[in-house]
Amino acid sequence: MQLKLKHLKLKHLDLSHIELRRLGPRLSQGRPSLGHSKRMISLVITLSLAACSSLPPPPSPSQRKPIAPPASSSPVIPAPPATVTPSPSSTSAPAPAAGTLIPATWGSLPGWSTDDHSAAWDTLLSSCRVLQTQALWQHLCAAARSENRPNRERVKQFLERHLAPYWVSPEPGTEGLATGYYEPLIAGSRKPSSRYRYPIYGQPRDLIYIDLSTVTPNSATAAHFNGIAPNPRTPARNDGKNTLPYYTRAQIEAPHSPLRGREIAWTDDPIELFFLQVQGSGRVELDNGTTLRLGFAGHNGHPYRSIGRALIDRGELTPDQASMQGIKLWAQQNPQKLRDLLNLNPRYIFFRELPPSPQSPPGALGVPLTPQRSVAIDPQFIPLGAPLFIATTWPLSNQPLERLVFAQDTGSAIRGAARIDFFWGAGEDASREAGRMKQALKLWLLLPRGYTVPPNSSAIAPAKLN
């Protein structure tokens, strides 16, 4: 059986989420419809999510151990399981379309038996705070809540009893991709000075949202928004006569910024501020000794452009050098070119101040992220909150990284079915690993057992899943 998981339509929720990982479309939800027939079935899945509460606090910095891959001698990620054996006379079948779900077995998942699933138990419970409102997940979440801190083997047995794995096919002819992100810590101040000159802006007062799909084609408004992807909540502004796209990065960071008065704090390094926006949340270590937590509040609606790609295209960096660390080094060596480079990316991120907490920032699901157990996904293909199993490698190595994770975040650069952004946490080690992670990926979606698709259906309307 092959199931299509293409274009999961998502209902609208106002959940705070994090830039490159968190700027996915406003979320809609539903429950996937799955059966055990031997044919390909196209699914249209919606998942209805709600905001939720927090996880137990992570270890204090003094308790954290440096991130390091476990010792292993096996660098190979096995191919996904075959589900159809062609007849001897048949030629090789075409690759399945992106997002096709192919049933797998637990034994076919590389590293499934060696992962410590209990390390992700609290992450499962945090996802359930949202998923428990959906019929598809209610039995799983109720059963999870009834468990009393199960050990490693008991969690493994629990998952195998309640879930079934499905390999998620990537775009034909491609591999899946895993990148990484983290929670930055930058220096700053509540007041501007000769050192702290670069503002961190909150949500603008004049930011409005329009539905571009309702704009009359060939109208003046449509012309103004040419090149901006249609979205039911497209950021915009009104100058008293016309509805216009919101200001670009270059306009916002001009000497007489239209956002003056909306500063939350100031920082001393424009490239660190840029990567704070890329990550979408972080902490500011203020000059008075306190720490300010920042969460994603919104963006200006312009498309994201990669400055790393621009540096490669210019011949100023090679692809191997265009990591976060490599771009920061280039910025230190070329301060006179930095502003023009940053302005090539017109997208700008606005922040909101979060209450003090030792927890990680919330992702698109609305729950605090768990380092090395939360990932960002494309919600057009993967339901937010769902459990996943990943088979990839540690950054810049062949050392296997195979584990249970949860889809708790989204991002504007995270596009495609077999595509994740792996949350490494906070600190220098997390920053280093996230900045250099760009690894091949195989991805399995773990869905509740026993949910069957109505017969003679190739696509299921969302209304039938309620």
N, C-alpha and C positions, 0 to 999 in steps of 0.2 A: 504493500500500500504506500502510495505517495500522497501527501497532503500539501496543498498550496497554502502558505502563510503569507500571501502577498497583500500588501496594503491593509494593515489592520487599522480601520478607521477609529479614531479616538475622540471621545466627547470632551467638552471643554471644562477644564478645571483651572482655578487660579492657584497653582502650586509654585512656590519659589523654586527656581532651578538655576543651574550653574552654566555659564556661558558656553564654551565650546562643547561642553557635555550637556548643557542644560537648555539649549535654545531650540529644542525640538518644537514641533507644532503643539498648540494647546491640546491637552490630552483627552482622548476618548477611550472608552473601554468597552469590553464585552467579554464573553467567554468563548474560547475556541471550541469548535465542534469537531470531535475526533471519533473515529470508529476503527474497526479492525477489518474492513473490507480489503480486497486485493487490488484496488484501483486508485487512481489519483483523484483526489477530491479538492476542489478549491474552497478555501475558507475565507470568510470575511468575519474577523473577530473583533469584538469590542469589549473593553474591560472598564468597569465603572469604579473609579478610585476616589478615596477621600483622604483628607490630611490626617496625620496621625502623630503619635507621641514619640518619645526618644528612646535610644538605646542606653544600656549601662555605659558609664564613662570608660574611655580607653585608658591604658596604663599611663602613668605620669611619665614625662620625658626621662626621668632618671631610671624608670623601670623598662623603657623600651630598649630592645636589642637591635643592633644594626641589621638592615635587610640583607640577607644573603641566601642564595639558592641552596637547597639541600644537596648533599653529595649524591651523585648518581652516575652510572656509567652508560645510561641509555639515552642517546641524543635523538632518537627517531620517534616521530609522532606517527602512529599507524594510520593508514587510510581509513575512511569511514566504512561502515559495514555495507556489503552489497545486499540488496533486498530482492533483486530479480535476477535470475540466472537465464541469460539468453539461450535460445535453442541453438544447437550446433550449426544450423544453416544460417542463422541471423548474423548480421554485421553488428558492430558495436553500436549501442544505443546512444542517441544524443544526450548531452549532459542535461540534468534537470534544471528548470528555471530557478532563478534566485528566490530563496524563501520556500522552496519545496521542502516539506517535512518527510523524512524517510525513517520509518520505524527502525529502532536499534535494540540491542540487548545490553544489559548492564555489563556483561563480560566483554563487550566490544569497545567500551569506553576506556581509553588508555589512562591508567592512573586512578581509576575509580576505586579499586580495592585498597589503594595505599593512601589516599587522601584522608585527612582527619576531618570528617564531616561534622564532628561536634564543634569544631572551631567556627562553623557557620550557623550554628543553631540559633544564636541570638539574632542573626541577620534574617533567618527565616521568620522568627517571631515578629521582627519589625516589619517585614513585608506583609505579614498576616494582619497587622493592624489596619491595613488598607484593603487587602484582598478578601478579608473575612466578610465583607459586605456583598461579595459576588457568589452566586450559587455554585459556580464551578469550583471555587476554592474553599467553600465553607467547611466541608468535611475534613479536608486536610488541615486547615487552621484550627478547627476545634480539637482534632486529635493531637496536634502539636501542643496546644495549650494544656492538654491533660497530662503531658509527659513531665516528669520531675527531673530536670537536668540530666537527660540521658547521656550515657557514655558514648565513646566513639563507635563501637560496634552496634549499639542499639540505634543510634541515629542512622547509620547506614541501612540497617534493616527497616527502619521506619520509612526512609525515602524509597527503598525498593518496593515496599508494600503499597505505598500510596501513589507513586508516580511511575510514569513510563517515559523512556528517553526517545527523542526524535532528533536525528541529525539534520541540521539546517544547511541547506545547500547554498554556496556562494554564487556570484555571477558566473555563468558558464565560462570556462577557460581561465578562471582566476582562483586565487586562494582567499580564504578569510584573512582578516587583518586585526591585530591587537596593538593598540597604542596605550599610553599611560597618562594619568594626570595626578595631581596632588594638591594639597592645601598650602599656598605660599605664606611666608612670614616676611614682611618688609618693614623697613624703618619709616616712621612718620611723626607727625605732630598735628595737634588740633588747630594750630595757628601757622600762617605762612611766615616764612623767613627767607634769608638769603640762601640757606641750605634747603629748606623744605619749600620748593617752588612749584611742585606739580600737583594739581588738585585731584582728589578722588571725589567724583560727583555722585550725589543721590539722584533719585528719580526727578526729572524736570516737571515743573508745574504746568507747562504748556504742551506736554506730550499727550496726544489723543490717539485713538485707534479707529481705523476704518476697515470696512470689508471691501477689499479690492474687487471681489467677484461681483459686487453690485454696481461698480462704477461703469458708466456708459462708455463703450469702446469709442475711440477717436475723440473723446471729450478732452477738455483742457486738463482735467484731473488725471485722466488716463495717460496723457502725454507727460505730465510731471512725474508719474511713477513708472515710466518706461524703464525696463531693466530690473525692476524690483519684483520678486516672485509674489504672485497673489497669495494672500493669507487673510483669513477671516478677522484677524487682529493685526493689521499692519500699522506700525507706529507712524504717526504723522503730526503735522502742526497746521495751524490756520493763521495766516497773516492778516486776517480781516477781509480779504477778498477771495483768496484761493486756499484750497487744501493742498498742502505740499508735503513732500517727504521730510522726515525730521532731519535735523542738521547732521552733516557728516563729521567724521573724526577731525578733519582739517578745520572745519568751522567751529567745532566745540573747543578745540585747543588753540584757537587763534588768540592773539593778545587781548582782545575785547570779547571774551567768550559770552555767548548768549545764555550760558548756564551760571553765570556769576551769581553768587548768593546761595547756590545749592551744594557747596562744598561740605563734605563730611569731615575730611582731613586732608593733609598735604603730605607728599612723600618727596624723597630726594633723588629718585632715579627713574627716568621715564621708561627705561626698558623693563625695570621691575614692575612698574605700574601696568605696562602693556601685558606682561605675562600674568599679573593678577587678574586682568580682564579676561585673558585667554582661559585661565582656570575657572573663573567665575565666582570665586569666593576666596577668603583668606583671612589673615590676621595682620594687624598693623601694630608693631611694637612702638608705642608712643614715647616721646622724649621725657615724659613725666613718670615713666616706669610702669605704666599700665598697658594693657593690651586691648585693642579694639577688634572685635569680630565683625566681618563683613560678609553679607550674603547677596546673592543675585537679586536685583530689583527689576531689571528690564534692559532693553537695548534700543538702538535707534532705528532698526529695521533695514539697515543697509546690508548687503551681502558681505560675508567674511572672505577676505583675501589673504592668502598665506604670504607672509613676508619672507619665510624661508625659501619658498618657491621663487620669489622675486630675486633673492640673492643668488640662487642657483642659475636662474635664467640670465642674470647679468654676468655670470662667471666669477662672482666674488666669493662664493663658497661652493664646494663640491657637495653632492648629495650626502656623503658621509659626514661632512662638517655641519650640515644644516640642522643640527639638533638644537634644543633650547640652549644648552651650554655654549654651542658654537655660535649661535646668534648673539648671545650676551657678550661673548668675547669680541665678536665683530663690532658690536655697539660701543664697547670700551675703546676700541682702536679707531673708530670712525665717528666720533660724536658729531662732527659737522654734517654728516650724511643721515643721521638717525631720524630727524624729524620727517624728512621727505620719505624715508622708507616706511615709517609707521603710518603716514598718511595714505600710503597705497592701500591700506586696509581701512575702508570707510566705516566699518562697524565699530560701535562704541558701546561700552557696558556701563550701566548705572548700578549702584550698590545700595544696600540698606544696612543699617546697623543692627546686629543681632545681640541678644542678651549674653552676658559672659557665661561661658560653659567650656568644660574640657572636651566636650564631644566634637566629633567631626561635623562639618557643615551638612545641612539637608540637601538631598538631591531632588530630582524632579518628582519622585514619588512622595516627597514630603517628610521623609524620615532621615535621621542622621546616617551618613554613609559609614560603612565598616571598612577600614583599611584592608586591602587584599582579598575582600570578599564581596565588595560592591563593584558593579560595572555600569558604564553608560552604554546604551544601545539605541538603535533606530526604532522608535515605537510604531513605525509603519509595518514592521515585520515581527518584532518581539514584544509581547505584552509587558508593560511595566509591572514590576513586582515579582515576576516569574523567576523560578529557579532555573539555572543553566549549569552546564558543565563545559569547561573550556580545556582544550589541549593546545598549548602554545609553548613558548620557551622564554626563559629569563632574558632580559635585554642584552643584546650583543653576545648571545651565546647559544649553544645547542642544548643547554640544560633544560630538561622538561619542566614546564610549569602547568600542572594539571590539577584542577580543583573545582569544587562546587562554589558557584558565585550566584549573585542575585541581581536582576536588572532593576536598579533603583535610581537611574539617572539617564539623561538624554543629552544631546549636544548637536549644534549646527553642523559640525564637521563629521559627526558620526552617522554615516549614511550607508545603507545596505543591510542585507540580511545577516551575513556572517561577519559582523563588524562590532567590536567592543572597544571601550576605553576603560582601562583597568585602574581603579582608584588605589594609589599606593599609600595614602595617608599624608602626614605632615613631617616636616623636618628635612635635613640635608640629604639623608639617604633616600627618602621618598622622592625628593626633587631630582636627584641624580638618576634614579631608575626610571621615573616617568619621562624625563627629558630624552632618554636614549632608547625608549621602547618603541619598536616598529617590527613586530614579529608575525610570522605566518600563524594562522589560527584555524582550528576546527572547533565547531560549536554544536552543542546539543541543547535543545529545549526540553525541559522536564515538565510534563503535563499530567494532571490527575488521571488515574485509571478510571475506566468504566463510563466515560462520556461518549455517547455514540452519535453519529451523524444521521439525520433522517434519510431514508432511502431515496434514491433517484434525485439526489441533490448534487449539483456541481458547484453551486455557490449558495450560501445561506444568508438571508437577509438578517440584519441586526435585530429586527423586531422578533424574529423567531427564537432568539437566544435569551430573551428576557424571562 
